[in-house]
Amino acid sequence: MRLPTRSDVIPGDAKECRKHALRCAELAATAGTPQSRAMFFELSKNWEKLAVQQQDAFATVTDETMFQESLNLTKWLSSLPIWKR
């Protein structure tokens, strides 16, 4: 048995989540009962929250990656002969 991957658990990106949110909002607008409207509206809000969370997570990973690359570049630059006078 294999462990679930990220793609098994949640959609791949915020754009995809927003598509789901829009579809749920459309279904809420055309739902036949107040309970169905409320359910689809709640699903739409949850998809939008997930989109925001994914954007935040991506920004954090990108910031950390850029920071690490900056540190690596700084270390490499400081090892150049020009700095060893």
matplotlib code that plots the C-alpha trace (Angstrom):
import matplotlib.pyplot as plt

x = [0.0, 1.4, 1.1, -1.1, 0.7, -0.2, -2.1, -4.2, -5.2, -5.9, -6.1, -2.9, -3.3, -5.3, -6.7, -8.2, -9.7, -11.2, -12.9, -14.5, -15.5, -17.2, -19.0, -20.3, -21.5, -23.3, -24.9, -25.9, -27.6, -29.7, -30.3, -33.9, -34.0, -32.6, -30.5, -29.0, -28.2, -26.6, -24.6, -23.2, -22.5, -20.5, -18.6, -17.8, -16.4, -14.3, -12.8, -12.0, -10.3, -8.3, -7.2, -5.9, -4.1, -2.4, -1.3, 0.1, 1.9, 3.4, 4.6, 6.2, 8.0, 9.1, 10.4, 12.3, 13.8, 14.9, 16.4, 18.4, 19.6, 20.7, 22.7, 24.3, 25.2, 26.6, 28.7, 30.0, 30.8, 32.7, 34.9, 36.1, 39.8, 38.9, 37.8, 40.9, 43.3]
y = [0.0, 3.4, 6.5, 9.3, 12.1, 15.8, 15.4, 12.6, 14.8, 18.3, 19.8, 21.0, 24.8, 27.8, 28.3, 24.9, 25.5, 28.7, 26.9, 24.5, 27.5, 29.1, 25.9, 25.5, 29.1, 28.5, 25.4, 27.4, 30.0, 27.3, 24.9, 23.9, 24.0, 26.4, 23.5, 22.8, 26.5, 26.7, 23.5, 24.6, 28.1, 26.7, 24.4, 27.4, 29.3, 26.3, 26.0, 29.7, 29.3, 26.4, 28.5, 31.2, 28.7, 27.2, 30.7, 31.4, 28.1, 28.6, 32.1, 30.7, 28.0, 30.4, 32.9, 30.2, 28.9, 32.3, 33.0, 29.7, 30.5, 33.9, 32.3, 29.9, 32.7, 34.8, 31.9, 31.2, 34.9, 35.2, 32.2, 34.0, 35.1, 38.7, 38.6, 36.8, 39.8]
z = [0.0, -1.0, 1.1, -0.2, -2.0, -1.9, -5.2, -3.7, -0.8, -2.2, -5.6, -7.2, -7.0, -5.9, -9.4, -9.4, -5.9, -7.2, -10.0, -7.5, -5.4, -8.4, -9.4, -5.9, -5.9, -9.1, -7.7, -4.6, -6.8, -8.5, -5.6, -5.0, -1.2, 1.4, 2.8, -0.5, -1.1, 2.4, 1.8, -1.6, -0.3, 2.6, 0.2, -2.0, 1.0, 2.0, -1.5, -1.4, 2.0, 0.7, -2.3, 0.0, 2.2, -0.9, -2.0, 1.4, 1.5, -1.9, -1.0, 2.1, 0.3, -2.4, 0.1, 2.0, -1.3, -2.3, 1.1, 0.9, -2.6, -1.4, 1.4, -1.0, -3.4, -0.5, 0.6, -2.9, -3.5, -0.2, -1.2, -4.4, -4.3, -4.5, -0.9, 0.4, 0.4]

ax = plt.figure().add_subplot(projection="3d")
ax.plot(x, y, z, "-o")
ax.set_aspect("equal")
plt.show()
